[in-house]
Amino acid sequence: MDMSVVASTFDNQPAYDAYSGTLLFTGQVAPYAGGLRDSVASWRQAISAQAITKPARGVITLGSEKFLTGRVVQDFFQGSIVRENLVLHPCDGLYLQGSAAAMVTSTLLAELTPFYSNAVWRKTDKDEAESSEFYNLCDLYLSVTEAAPVRDNMILSAAGILYRIRSVEAREGGFTAAVCSELGAHAILAATYTPNGVYSPALDALVACTPISTTVIIERVQSNYRFSTADAAAYEPSDRVVTVAVAAVTLPKASDTLTVGGVGYRVISVQKDEPGTCWELHCRRV
């Protein structure tokens, strides 16, 4: 008796590539088990088949549901592989990953490739500096075949929720998890940036500069703090970090002003982000 044939008798659940719709294989979905996996999510499920064909971007469709795929675990009988099991993790929608510059530049945002992911609550951090309010730290699961997340990159959900990647972890199930600060659904906003006036020797006066309309990311200091210099201005309650593309504002300066979401701010200090494509402005309400 061929055990692999016996094991495949009830392989009748089709698994499709979630991106292309191509039929990959037919198998059996294991019953849901509610135990912990990866010490994070209460989700243990797998699909098994005589032979697993993994999708190119690591996401399959079963029925109407989409799942991230992890490790392939093999079953053996008398020295032969008789069955393969594919670890699964649920998807909750499409996301975009890119630099801060991509998130505030419409042409760059349109060039980003959507991918399936799943946001899982990790813990709640406390905003100790200004409000004592709580905000979420989340794990965003990706298939290992997807482009690896980059620290300090941003992830944007289809619902408009923005996340900043703080670190990247490999999980036992064969997935990649981006550990992110949740910035919320109102972190990307239209803004008006007004540079300081320019001195005119002929007039012996400051000449007003033309305000710049642009798009920015605004977030609490704790979610985007990078020590730059020993004499950096001290932070105060309600301070914000505003990220603006270098292409939009060429040379921001301390004491420039901007309006974001109807609130006026004054620039306290300026530094570039690590890719060098955005300015990170330490701003204070005026």
C-alpha positions as CSV (number, residue, x, y, z in Angstrom):
1,M,0.0,0.0,0.0
2,D,1.4,3.4,-1.0
3,M,0.9,5.6,2.1
4,S,1.2,8.8,0.1
5,V,-1.8,7.7,-2.0
6,V,-3.8,6.9,1.1
7,A,-2.9,10.2,2.7
8,S,-4.0,12.1,-0.3
9,T,-7.4,10.4,-0.6
10,F,-9.3,13.4,0.9
11,D,-7.2,16.2,-0.7
12,N,-10.2,18.1,-2.1
13,Q,-9.8,21.7,-0.9
14,P,-8.3,23.8,-3.7
15,A,-5.6,26.3,-2.8
16,Y,-5.2,29.3,-5.2
17,D,-2.5,31.9,-5.5
18,A,-4.0,35.0,-3.8
19,Y,-2.4,37.4,-6.3
20,S,-2.7,35.6,-9.6
21,G,-5.7,33.2,-8.9
22,T,-3.7,30.2,-10.2
23,L,-4.6,26.8,-8.8
24,L,-1.6,25.6,-6.8
25,F,-2.7,22.3,-5.3
26,T,-5.6,20.6,-3.5
27,G,-5.3,19.5,0.1
28,Q,-7.0,19.2,3.5
29,V,-7.3,22.1,6.0
30,A,-6.6,21.1,9.6
31,P,-9.2,22.1,12.1
32,Y,-8.6,25.4,13.9
33,A,-6.6,25.1,17.1
34,G,-6.7,28.0,19.6
35,G,-3.3,27.5,21.2
36,L,-0.6,30.1,21.0
37,R,1.7,30.2,18.1
38,D,4.9,32.4,17.9
39,S,3.9,33.6,21.5
40,V,1.7,36.3,19.9
41,A,-1.4,35.2,18.1
42,S,-4.0,32.7,19.1
43,W,-4.0,31.1,15.7
44,R,-2.8,27.6,14.7
45,Q,-4.0,26.3,11.4
46,A,-2.4,24.5,8.4
47,I,-3.2,22.9,5.1
48,S,-1.7,19.6,4.2
49,A,-1.3,17.8,0.8
50,Q,0.7,15.1,-0.8
51,A,2.8,17.8,-2.3
52,I,2.7,21.5,-1.5
53,T,3.3,24.2,-4.2
54,K,4.0,27.4,-2.5
55,P,2.8,30.7,-4.1
56,A,5.4,33.1,-5.4
57,R,4.5,35.8,-3.0
58,G,3.5,33.5,-0.2
59,V,-0.3,34.1,0.0
60,I,-3.0,31.6,-0.8
61,T,-6.8,31.7,-1.1
62,L,-9.0,29.0,0.5
63,G,-12.6,29.5,-0.2
64,S,-13.1,33.3,0.3
65,E,-10.3,33.7,2.8
66,K,-6.7,34.6,2.2
67,F,-3.8,33.3,4.3
68,L,-0.1,34.0,4.6
69,T,2.0,30.9,4.2
70,G,4.9,30.0,6.4
71,R,7.0,26.9,6.8
72,V,6.4,23.6,5.1
73,V,6.6,20.7,7.6
74,Q,7.0,17.2,6.1
75,D,5.5,13.9,7.4
76,F,7.6,10.7,6.9
77,F,6.8,7.0,6.7
78,Q,9.5,4.4,6.4
79,G,12.0,6.9,5.1
80,S,9.8,8.5,2.5
81,I,7.9,11.8,2.5
82,V,4.2,11.0,2.5
83,R,2.7,14.4,3.2
84,E,3.5,18.1,3.5
85,N,2.0,20.6,5.9
86,L,1.9,24.3,5.2
87,V,1.6,26.7,8.3
88,L,-1.0,29.4,7.8
89,H,-1.7,32.8,9.2
90,P,-4.8,34.9,8.4
91,C,-4.7,38.1,6.3
92,D,-6.9,41.1,7.1
93,G,-6.3,43.1,3.9
94,L,-3.9,44.8,1.6
95,Y,-1.1,47.1,2.8
96,L,1.7,49.3,1.3
97,Q,5.2,49.5,2.5
98,G,7.6,52.4,1.6
99,S,9.7,55.2,2.9
100,A,8.2,58.3,4.5
101,A,8.9,60.2,1.3
102,A,6.7,57.7,-0.6
103,M,3.9,58.1,1.8
104,V,3.8,61.9,1.4
105,T,4.4,62.0,-2.4
106,S,1.4,60.9,-4.5
107,T,3.5,59.7,-7.5
108,L,5.8,57.6,-5.3
109,L,2.8,56.2,-3.3
110,A,1.1,55.1,-6.6
111,E,4.3,53.1,-7.5
112,L,4.3,50.9,-4.4
113,T,3.2,47.3,-4.8
114,P,0.3,46.2,-2.4
115,F,0.8,43.1,-0.3
116,Y,-1.4,41.1,2.0
117,S,-0.6,41.3,5.7
118,N,-2.2,41.0,9.1
119,A,-1.9,43.5,12.0
120,V,-1.8,41.8,15.4
121,W,-1.9,43.8,18.7
122,R,1.4,43.3,20.5
123,K,1.2,45.6,23.6
124,T,0.1,49.0,24.7
125,D,2.8,51.7,25.3
126,K,2.2,54.7,27.5
127,D,2.8,58.2,26.4
128,E,4.8,59.3,29.4
129,A,6.0,62.7,28.1
130,E,2.8,64.6,27.5
131,S,-0.6,63.0,28.0
132,S,-0.4,59.6,29.8
133,E,-2.5,58.2,27.0
134,F,-1.9,54.7,25.6
135,Y,-1.1,53.8,22.0
136,N,-0.7,50.5,20.3
137,L,2.4,48.6,19.3
138,C,1.5,46.1,16.6
139,D,3.1,43.2,14.7
140,L,2.4,43.2,11.0
141,Y,2.9,39.7,9.6
142,L,4.4,39.3,6.2
143,S,5.2,36.2,4.2
144,V,9.0,35.6,4.0
145,T,8.8,35.7,0.2
146,E,7.6,39.3,0.4
147,A,10.1,42.2,0.3
148,A,11.6,42.4,3.8
149,P,10.4,45.3,5.9
150,V,12.9,48.1,6.6
151,R,13.3,49.7,9.9
152,D,11.8,53.3,10.0
153,N,9.9,52.6,6.8
154,M,6.1,53.1,6.9
155,I,3.3,50.7,6.3
156,L,-0.1,52.0,5.3
157,S,-3.3,49.9,5.5
158,A,-6.2,50.0,3.0
159,A,-8.2,51.7,5.8
160,G,-5.7,54.5,6.0
161,I,-4.0,53.5,9.2
162,L,-0.3,54.4,9.2
163,Y,2.4,52.4,11.0
164,R,6.1,53.1,11.6
165,I,8.4,50.1,11.6
166,R,10.5,50.0,14.8
167,S,12.2,46.5,14.3
168,V,11.9,43.3,12.3
169,E,11.6,39.8,13.7
170,A,11.7,36.3,12.2
171,R,9.0,34.0,13.7
172,E,9.1,30.3,14.2
173,G,6.1,29.7,11.9
174,G,8.2,30.9,8.9
175,F,6.8,34.5,8.8
176,T,8.4,37.9,9.1
177,A,6.9,40.3,11.7
178,A,7.4,44.1,11.5
179,V,7.1,45.5,15.0
180,C,5.4,48.9,14.5
181,S,4.1,51.9,16.3
182,E,0.5,52.6,15.2
183,L,0.3,56.2,14.2
184,G,-3.4,56.1,13.4
185,A,-5.7,57.1,10.6
186,H,-4.9,60.9,10.7
187,A,-1.1,60.8,10.6
188,I,-0.9,61.8,6.9
189,L,-2.2,65.4,6.5
190,A,-2.2,68.3,4.2
191,A,0.0,71.2,5.5
192,T,1.1,74.7,4.7
193,Y,4.7,75.4,5.2
194,T,5.8,79.1,5.5
195,P,9.5,79.8,5.5
196,N,10.9,82.8,7.3
197,G,11.1,86.1,5.4
198,V,14.2,86.8,3.4
199,Y,16.2,90.0,4.1
200,S,16.3,92.4,1.2
201,P,19.2,94.9,1.5
202,A,17.5,97.2,-1.0
203,L,14.4,97.5,1.1
204,D,16.2,97.0,4.4
205,A,13.4,94.7,5.4
206,L,12.3,91.1,5.5
207,V,10.4,90.0,2.4
208,A,7.7,87.5,3.0
209,C,8.2,84.0,1.4
210,T,5.5,82.2,-0.5
211,P,3.8,79.5,1.6
212,I,4.3,75.9,0.4
213,S,1.3,73.5,0.2
214,T,2.4,69.9,0.8
215,T,1.6,66.7,2.5
216,V,3.3,65.7,5.8
217,I,3.4,62.9,8.4
218,I,2.7,64.1,12.0
219,E,3.4,61.9,15.0
220,R,4.2,62.0,18.7
221,V,7.9,62.4,19.6
222,Q,8.1,58.9,21.2
223,S,7.4,57.1,17.9
224,N,10.1,58.9,15.9
225,Y,12.9,60.0,18.2
226,R,16.5,59.9,17.0
227,F,19.2,61.6,19.1
228,S,21.1,64.0,16.9
229,T,23.2,66.5,18.8
230,A,24.0,67.2,22.5
231,D,22.5,70.7,22.2
232,A,19.3,69.6,20.6
233,A,16.3,71.6,21.9
234,A,14.5,70.0,24.8
235,Y,11.1,68.4,24.2
236,E,8.0,69.8,25.8
237,P,4.5,68.4,26.1
238,S,2.5,68.5,22.9
239,D,5.6,68.7,20.7
240,R,5.4,66.8,17.4
241,V,7.7,65.4,14.8
242,V,6.6,66.5,11.3
243,T,8.1,64.6,8.3
244,V,8.1,66.4,5.0
245,A,9.7,65.4,1.7
246,V,13.0,67.2,0.8
247,A,11.6,67.6,-2.7
248,A,8.7,69.7,-1.3
249,V,10.6,71.9,1.2
250,T,14.2,72.4,0.1
251,L,15.8,73.9,3.1
252,P,13.7,74.2,6.3
253,K,15.0,76.3,9.1
254,A,14.3,76.8,12.8
255,S,11.6,79.4,13.4
256,D,9.8,78.6,10.1
257,T,6.1,78.0,10.7
258,L,3.6,75.5,9.4
259,T,-0.1,74.7,9.8
260,V,-1.1,71.0,10.0
261,G,-4.8,70.1,10.5
262,G,-5.7,73.6,11.4
263,V,-3.0,73.8,14.2
264,G,0.0,76.2,13.9
265,Y,3.5,75.0,14.7
266,R,6.9,76.6,14.9
267,V,10.0,74.6,13.8
268,I,12.4,74.1,16.7
269,S,15.1,71.9,15.0
270,V,15.7,70.1,11.7
271,Q,17.3,66.8,10.8
272,K,17.1,64.4,7.8
273,D,15.8,60.9,8.1
274,E,18.1,58.0,7.5
275,P,17.4,57.6,3.7
276,G,17.9,61.3,3.4
277,T,14.7,61.9,1.4
278,C,12.7,63.6,4.1
279,W,13.2,66.3,6.8
280,E,12.1,65.4,10.3
281,L,11.0,68.7,12.0
282,H,10.8,69.0,15.7
283,C,7.8,71.3,16.0
284,R,6.1,73.2,18.8
285,R,2.6,74.7,18.9
286,V,2.4,78.4,18.5
